[in-house]
Amino acid sequence: MIRIHGWGNFPSIDSEVFSPKSLTASSDLITNINNLIPRGFGRSYGDSANSKKILQSNYLNRFISFDHENGILICDSGLSINEILSLIVPRGWFIPVAPGTSFVSVGGAIASDVHGKNHHHQGCFSDHLLSFELMLADGSITQVSRSHLPDLFQATCGGMGLTGFIVSASIQLIPIKSSQIIQSLVKCGSLEEVCDQFYINRDKTYSVAWIDCLSSGKNFGRSVLMVGEHSESGKLSVSKKAPINIPFNMPASLLNSYSIRLFNSIYYHSSSTQSDMNISYEKFFYPLDGIRNWNRLYGKAGFIQYQFVIPMAVGIDGLKKILVKIVDSGLGSFLAVLKCFGLANANYLSFPMEGFTLALDFKLSDSVIKLVSNLDPMVVDMGGRIYLTKDALMNDTTFKSCYPLWENFEQVRAKYGAIGKFSSIQSKRLGLQ
């Protein structure tokens, strides 16, 4: 048995971990063992990849084919985005949707239907999938696409590994001329201003904002918006710089409202509105990948990452209400990231919808658990959703309100025999069979 946890280090569970070396061995395991959950690099924050029985995808680490002319990559599901970028960037291609870390597997990206800083233009990861292979509950492998078994496509993309074991995928890449990103910063003194700036910069390919979740009064909602475009000139290179390592769990007292308030003040005041700075794609998309084991900064108890989206119709007013609740709690978030989403896709459990999304990190405590329990109904009342990939606390009532197509999802799982075969601690908490 091995102690398993997500990136937030909470919750954890003793698990029997199966690491097959072939598709035949994987098929035998799936056929003979119930209540498995597939797992890649364990970068989901909560318990979506936690179970008493885990099926690792480590051995699925091959590049199957790469069409250099048309930018079509076929690869195993156990490869990381980082490994893919190392291959494709020097050849003038990039992934169409870049999640918050490059150390996530292709299978995990599909299961979470990850989004990036360009959702308003490019949608989710699944929007660029040509097809994928899925090992079903009976151990057989089937090809899935929007035109072939579309119900299984819609259930698997965003389905948190609950429909089967993703084996490989065919991905349409996007062309680039440089590995550099042209970044511009816009310093915003209020929540209204940063939301306006998202609209003003809506034609930019990439946009994301840091927001101060502790400041009140005249500084309430102060932010720094970052927008970016792929450079038209420069080298096609991948960084070889070794990341800084956090070797052990930091003292729990290191991150507190005082230290976070100080950091927020320094970060905001040291930022200034700037245009057209050339930076590496690693620095723009994956700044935290430069710190190995950064989750240890939150101490042994771990942390909660809470991400929600609320519809555009309640946008600024809704964000204000939630932000006031967070500021009043005094439970500052070291990382607070605001994005503007485009239209939702048709997948049953995909997270994004047109509106604003805010992601927050909170050091685990009873007060944080209480805060989240108060935020959940606010999000639901606004017609919003909570991101399953980062969830560790949501109850079944909240889940079913956030994801009204959950019954369609369960019907597809029943159709393909996945119920009872694939499950996680999260799925059971959320009332899925």
N, C-alpha and C positions, 0 to 999 in steps of 0.2 A: 504494500500500500504506500502511496505517495501523497503528501499534503499538497493540494492543488488550490490555487486562487487566481483571480484575474489580476489585471494591472493595478487595480486599486488596493490589492492585498486584503480585500474584504468583499464577501465572506470567504472562508476557506473550508475545505472538506477533504477527508481521507478518501483517496480514489484508487481503484485498480486501473492502471494505465496500460493499454495494449498498443504496442508499436510494431505492427506487421511490416514485413519486408517486401510484400508483393500484393498485387490485386487479388490473387487467389486466396492468400492468407486473410486479406481484409474481407473478402466475400464469406469465407468460412466463419469469421468472427461475427459478422453481422447476421448471418443465418442462424447462429447458435446462441447468441447472447442478446438479451433484451435491455432496454433502457440505456443505450449507449449515447454519447454525444461526441461528434467529431470535434477535433481541436487542432489548431495550427500553432501559432506562436504565443497564444494566451494573452493577446493585447486587448481583448474586450475588458472593460473596467470592472464589471460586476461578476455575476455568476452564470452568464449565458453559456459559457463553455465549461461549467463545472457539473460534474455528475459522479456518482459512485463508480461508474464505468466509462472510461474515456478511450476514444479511438484516435490516435495521433496520425497526422498526415505527413510526418517528416520525410518518409521515403519517397514521396511524390515530388521530386525535386529536379525534373528534367525540363529542358527546353525541347519541345517536340519539333517545331518548325517556326521559321521567321521569314515572312515574305517582305524583303527589304524594299521592293518597289511600291507595294500597296500598304505597308504598315500593318500587316495582320500577323499577330503572334499567337501561336498555339503552345500552351505549356501546362505542366502539371499544377495541381491546386496547392501543393505544399511549398512552391516557390514564393519568396517574399517580393513585395514591390521593389525593395531595395536591390535585389538581385536582378530583377527585370530592367530597372533603370540603368544598371551597370552595363547591360548588354545593348539596350536600344538608344540611349542618349548619344554615345559616340557615333551612331549611325544615322542621327538626325530624326529620331522619333521620341515621343513622350507619351506617358499614360494620359488618357483623356480626363480622368478624375483622380486627383491626388488626395488621399485621406490625411489625417493629422500626423501619422507616422508612416515611414516607409517599411517598418518592421512588422508588417501585417501580411498574412498569406493571401494568395489569390482566392482560395476557398473562403477565408474569413471575409475578404472584401465583398464576395458575392453574398454570403450568408447574412452580412450586415447591410448589404446594398449601400456601401459607403458613399459619402458625398464629400465635396471639397469646397474650396473658395470660389469655384466657378459654377455652382449649382444653377444660378440664374441663367446661365448660358448652355451648360452641358449636362445638367441633370445628375443622375446617380451613376454608379459604376455599371449597373445592369443595362443602362441605356446604350452602352458601347460593347456589350457582349453579343457576339455573333451566335454562339452556342456554348454549351458545356456538357460534359459527361457526368451522369449521376448514378451512383450505385444505390439501388433501391433496397427495400427491406428484405427481399428474397435473395439478395446477393448478385442480381443481374445488373448490368450496366446499360443505360439508355442515353441516347443523344437528346438534349432538350434545347429548344429555341422558342422564339416568339411564334413561329409557325408550326412547330412540331411539339406537341404536348404543351400548349400555351398555359394551361392551368397549372402545370407543374413548374413552369418557368416563373409565373407570378407568385407561386407559393415559396419557391426555393430562394429567389432573390429577395433578401430581407427576412427570410424564414428562420434565421438563427440556427441552422443545421438540423432542423427538426423534420425535414422531408427525406433526407438521405445523405450519403457521403459524396461530396463533390470530388471528382477524380481529375478532371482537366478542363481547360477553358480556351475558347478562341476569342481574342480581344482585338477590336479595331483601335489602333493607335492614332495619334495626331502628329503631323510633321512639325519639326522645329528647325531653325537655322542656327540657333545658339543655345547653349545650356544656361545662359544668363537670363535673368528676369529684370526688366526695367520697373523698379518700384518707386511709387510716390507716396508720401505721407501727408495726411491732412489732420491737423490738430483741432479737436472739437471741444468746445467748452461746456456742452450740455448734451443730454440724450436726444433732444429735438434736432440739434445740429448734426449729430452723427447720422441719424436716420435720414435727414435731408441729403447728406453727403452720399449715402448709399444710392439714393435716387439720382442725384446729379452725376454720379459715376457709374450709372447702370450699364453703360456701353463698354466699360472696362471688363476684360476677361476674368480677372481675379479681384476679389475684394473681401476684406475681413477687418474687424476692429477689435482692439483691446479696450476694455471698459473698466473704469474704477468703480468697484462695487462697495466701497466703504465710505466714500465722500458724500456729504450731505450739504444742504444749504445751497450756496451759489455754485459749488463744485459738483453738485449731484449729476451723475451720468457723464462726467467728462471722459473723453475717449481719444484714441488715436486710430484713424482709419488708414489702412494700408491697401493700396491698389497696385496691380501688376499686369504686365504684358510680357510675352516671350520676346526677347531681343531679336532683331533682324540680322545682327552681326555679332561675331565673337566666336570663341572656341566651342567645340562640342566635347566637353570634358566632365568627368565625374571626380568628386573630391576623394582624396586618399587620406585625409586627415583623420587621425585616431580620435575617438570621442573621449571627453573627460569621464572618469568613472566615479560614481558614488559607491564606495566599497562596503558600506554598512548602513543600517537604518539610523537616521539622524534622531537626536533627542526630540521627543514630541513637543517640547516647549519651544523649539526653534521657530516654528511658524505659529504666530499668534496675531491678534488684531493690530498690535503695535508694529511688529516687523512688517506685516503686509501693508499697513498704512504708510510706513516709511518707504517701502519699495514702490508703492503706487505713486507716491508724491514725487520720488526721484525719477521714475520712468516718465511720468507725464511732463514734468518740467524740463527734462533733458531732451524731450522730443520737440521737433519743430516742423512746420509745414515745409516739405521739400519735394522737388519734382525730379523725376527721371534719374534715379540712382541705379547703377548696374550692380546687382548682387547675384550670387550663385543661386541656382534653384534649390539647393539644400538649405540655404539660409532662409529663403522665402517660404518654402513649403514645410520644412522639417527642422525648425530651430531646436526643438527638444531632443531630436535624434543625436545631437552633438553632446548630449549628457547621458551616458549609459546608466541605467538603473535610477533615473531621476525620480521614480516613484518612492524611493527610499527617503526622500526629503521629508515625507509626511510622517515618518516614524513607524514603529513596528505595528501599531494598530491599523494603519492604512488610511485611505481616504475615499470619499465619494466623489465621483464626477457626475454632475447632474446637468443634463441637457434637455431643453424643451424647445418646442416651436409653437408659436401662436399665429393665427391667421393675420393677413395684412389688414383686414377690416378693424381689428382691435390693436394693431401694431404699437404705436407709441404709448397710447393710454394703458394698454395691457402691460407693456414692458415697465412703465412707471410704477404700476401697482405692485408688480412682482419685485422690482428693484427696491422699492420702499420697504417691503417686508424683509428683504435681505439686509439692507442698510440698518434697519431698526434692530435686527437680531444681533448686530455686532460681529457676526461670523463671517469675516472677510474671506474672499476667494483669492488665492494667490494667482490663479489663472482665470481670466474671464474673457471669453471670446464671443463676439457678436457677428452674425452673418445674416445676409438677406437671401432667402431661398426663392427659386422660381416655382413653376407649376409642379404639382405632385405627379408621380407616375401611377400606373395601374396595379402595381404589386401590392399584395394584401397587407403586408406588414412593413413596407418601406416607411421610413420616418419623415422625410421632408414633405412639406406642403408650402404653398406660396405664403410667405410671411417672414417674420424675424425669429431667429434661433439664437439662444444664449447658452453657452456651456460654462460651467463653474466647477471649480475644485474646492472641496471642503475637507479639512482634516476630520477624521471620524471622531464623533462624540455623541452623547445622548442629545445634546442641544441641536446638533446637525440633523440627526434622525427626526427630531421633532419639527425642525424647520422644513425639511423635505415633505413631511406628512401634511404640513400646512400649505406648501406650494402646490402639491399635486392637485387638490381640488380647484385651486385658482386656475391652473392650466386647463383642466377639464372644462370648467365653466366658460372659459374663453374659446372653447372649441379646438384646443391645441393637443399636442402629443408629447410624450416623453420617450427619449431614444432608448430602445431596447439594448443596444450595444454597451451603453454606459449605466444602465439601470442595475441597482442592487436592492431596492426597497419597495418598488411599486407593488400594490396589491391587485388582485384579480378584477375588482370592480373598476379601478382606475384604468387598467389595461384595456378592458373591454369597451370602455367609453372612449379611450384614445384611438383604438383600432377597431372601428365598427365592422370591418371585413374579416374579423377573426373567425367567424363561423364558416365563411368560405374557405379560409385557410385550413380549418379542421376537416372540412369535407374532402379537400384534396388529400390531406394526410391519410384519411380513412380509405380513400379510393386506392392509394398506392401502398397501403399496408404499413405506413410509418408510425401510426399510433401504437404505443407500447414497445416499439422497436427503438425509436429515437426520442430521448427526453433529457432535460437538464434540470438543475435545481431551480433555475429561473422559470422554465416552462411549467413546472409543477406549482410554483408560487403564484403564477399568473392564471392558474385554473385551466391550462391546456391538458389534454389527456395524454 
